[in-house]
């Protein structure tokens, strides 16, 4: 996000939301919505009306942002290494 500063925020991601996102990623059933700021957020297919985890890959591929649909003002930032560590533990994850 060029030109905008973010305050560090604490995002509490319920285990069920993280598990649902992991399952959606492992079988590639992920939907996307582009926010007005141009960021594309991924979320589990069919979960838009239910509380869910949303994930965005930042331009440059160095960071992954995570947020809960119940509080889109708070964003957790993972390094790409943290993301690949998480993704590598998913069921049926490709060897890394």
C-alpha positions in Angstrom: 0.0 0.0 0.0 2.0 2.9 -1.2 1.7 6.0 0.8 -0.1 4.6 3.8 1.3 3.6 7.2 -0.2 0.9 9.3 -0.2 0.7 13.1 0.9 -2.7 14.4 -2.3 -4.6 15.3 -3.1 -7.8 17.2 -5.2 -10.1 15.1 -6.8 -13.1 16.9 -7.4 -15.8 14.4 -9.7 -18.6 15.7 -8.3 -22.1 15.1 -11.4 -23.0 13.1 -10.9 -20.0 10.7 -7.2 -20.9 10.2 -8.1 -24.6 9.7 -10.8 -23.7 7.1 -8.3 -21.5 5.2 -5.7 -24.3 5.3 -8.2 -26.8 4.0 -9.3 -24.4 1.2 -5.7 -23.7 0.2 -4.8 -27.4 0.2 -7.6 -28.3 -2.3 -7.5 -24.9 -4.1 -11.0 -23.9 -3.4 -10.3 -20.2 -2.7 -12.3 -17.2 -3.8 -10.9 -13.7 -4.2 -12.2 -10.2 -3.7 -10.4 -7.0 -4.7 -10.7 -4.3 -2.1 -11.0 -0.6 -3.1 -7.3 -0.1 -2.3 -6.5 -2.7 -5.0 -5.4 -5.5 -2.7 -6.8 -9.0 -3.6 -7.9 -10.9 -0.5 -8.3 -14.7 -0.7 -10.8 -16.5 1.5 -12.4 -20.0 1.6 -15.0 -20.5 -1.2 -18.5 -20.1 0.1 -17.5 -18.5 3.4 -18.2 -14.8 2.6 -21.2 -14.7 4.9 -19.5 -16.6 7.8 -16.6 -15.5 9.9 -13.4 -16.4 8.0 -9.8 -15.7 7.5 -8.7 -13.6 4.6 -5.2 -13.7 3.1 -3.4 -11.3 0.7 0.0 -11.7 -0.9 1.7 -8.3 -1.0 3.3 -6.9 -4.1 6.8 -8.1 -4.3 5.9 -11.4 -2.6 7.8 -10.6 0.6 4.8 -10.5 2.9 1.5 -12.2 3.5 -1.3 -10.2 5.2 -4.0 -12.0 7.2 -7.2 -10.6 8.7 -10.5 -11.9 10.1 -13.6 -10.9 8.2 -15.1 -9.9 11.6 -12.4 -7.1 12.0 -11.0 -6.0 8.7 -9.2 -3.1 10.3 -6.6 -5.3 12.0 -4.0 -7.1 9.9 -1.3 -9.6 10.9 1.8 -9.6 8.7 3.7 -12.8 8.1 7.0 -13.0 6.2 6.9 -15.2 3.1 9.0 -17.7 5.0 6.4 -17.9 7.8 3.7 -18.4 5.1 5.7 -21.2 3.3 6.3 -22.8 6.7 2.6 -22.9 7.3 1.7 -23.9 3.8 4.3 -26.7 4.0 2.4 -28.3 6.9 -0.9 -28.4 5.0 -2.4 -31.8 4.1 -1.3 -32.8 0.6 1.2 -29.9 0.4 3.7 -30.2 -2.4 7.2 -31.0 -1.2 9.2 -27.9 -0.4 
